């Protein structure tokens, strides 16, 4: 019977030591996780800054769109009146729309 108690006490002591070791490792794991999160946040900030530093793509001139529409309307009138045949109309339309 005494031996059974000793085994139980010994097992309990080992379990207690394991729990103490786990408790000691928890703050370290939490600290490592916090460091990883801080590093990820810093990398995100660097990426954001790099994107902000890149030059913006040039905006299309607002005046060019109405000009193109006017050209297409004039082209359609010339085609409808017979001044331009189908091939000429198609070629000019492609040129106006920037395809060639």
C-alpha positions as CSV (number, residue, x, y, z in Angstrom):
1,X,0.0,0.0,0.0
2,X,2.8,2.4,0.8
3,X,4.4,1.6,-2.5
4,X,1.2,2.6,-4.3
5,X,1.2,5.9,-2.5
6,X,4.8,6.5,-3.4
7,X,4.0,5.9,-7.0
8,X,1.0,8.2,-6.9
9,X,3.1,10.9,-5.2
10,X,5.9,10.4,-7.7
11,X,3.4,10.6,-10.6
12,X,1.9,13.7,-9.1
13,X,5.2,15.3,-8.7
14,X,6.1,14.6,-12.3
15,X,2.8,16.0,-13.5
16,X,3.4,19.0,-11.4
17,X,6.8,19.5,-12.9
18,X,5.4,19.2,-16.4
19,X,2.7,21.7,-15.6
20,X,5.3,24.1,-14.2
21,X,7.4,23.7,-17.3
22,X,4.4,24.3,-19.6
23,X,3.5,27.4,-17.5
24,X,7.1,28.7,-17.9
25,X,6.9,28.1,-21.7
26,X,3.6,29.9,-22.1
27,X,4.9,33.5,-21.7
28,X,7.7,32.7,-24.1
29,X,5.2,31.4,-26.7
30,X,3.0,34.4,-26.2
31,X,6.0,36.7,-26.6
32,X,7.1,34.9,-29.8
33,X,3.5,35.2,-31.1
34,X,3.4,38.9,-30.3
35,X,6.8,39.4,-32.0
36,X,5.5,37.6,-35.1
37,X,2.4,39.7,-35.2
38,X,4.4,42.9,-34.8
39,X,6.7,41.8,-37.6
40,X,3.8,41.1,-39.9
41,X,2.3,44.5,-39.1
42,X,5.6,46.1,-39.9
43,X,5.9,44.3,-43.2
44,X,2.3,45.4,-44.0
45,X,3.3,49.0,-43.3
46,X,6.4,48.7,-45.5
47,X,4.3,47.3,-48.3
48,X,1.7,50.1,-47.9
49,X,4.5,52.7,-48.0
50,X,6.0,51.2,-51.2
51,X,2.6,51.2,-52.9
52,X,2.1,54.9,-51.9
53,X,5.5,55.8,-53.3
54,X,4.9,54.3,-56.7
55,X,3.9,56.8,-59.3
56,X,0.2,56.8,-60.2
57,X,-0.8,55.7,-63.7
58,X,-1.5,58.7,-65.8
59,X,-5.2,59.5,-66.0
60,X,-6.8,59.5,-69.4
61,X,-7.6,63.1,-70.4
62,X,-11.2,63.9,-69.8
63,X,-11.4,65.9,-73.0
64,X,-10.3,63.0,-75.3
65,X,-13.5,61.0,-74.6
66,X,-16.0,63.6,-76.0
67,X,-13.7,64.3,-78.9
68,X,-13.7,60.6,-79.8
69,X,-17.4,60.4,-79.5
70,X,-17.7,63.4,-81.9
71,X,-15.4,61.7,-84.3
72,X,-17.3,58.5,-84.2
73,X,-20.6,60.3,-84.8
74,X,-19.1,62.2,-87.8
75,X,-17.7,58.9,-89.1
76,X,-21.1,57.2,-88.8
77,X,-22.8,60.1,-90.7
78,X,-20.2,59.8,-93.5
79,X,-20.8,56.0,-93.6
80,X,-24.6,56.4,-93.7
81,X,-24.4,59.0,-96.4
82,X,-22.3,56.7,-98.6
83,X,-19.1,58.8,-98.5
84,X,-17.3,55.9,-96.7
85,X,-17.7,52.3,-97.6
86,X,-17.8,49.5,-95.0
87,X,-14.1,48.8,-95.1
88,X,-13.1,52.5,-94.8
89,X,-15.6,53.0,-92.0
90,X,-14.2,50.0,-90.0
91,X,-10.6,51.1,-90.5
92,X,-11.3,54.7,-89.3
93,X,-13.4,53.5,-86.4
94,X,-10.5,51.2,-85.3
95,X,-8.1,54.1,-85.6
96,X,-10.3,56.5,-83.5
97,X,-10.7,53.9,-80.8
98,X,-7.0,53.4,-80.6
99,X,-6.7,50.0,-82.3
100,X,-4.3,51.0,-85.0
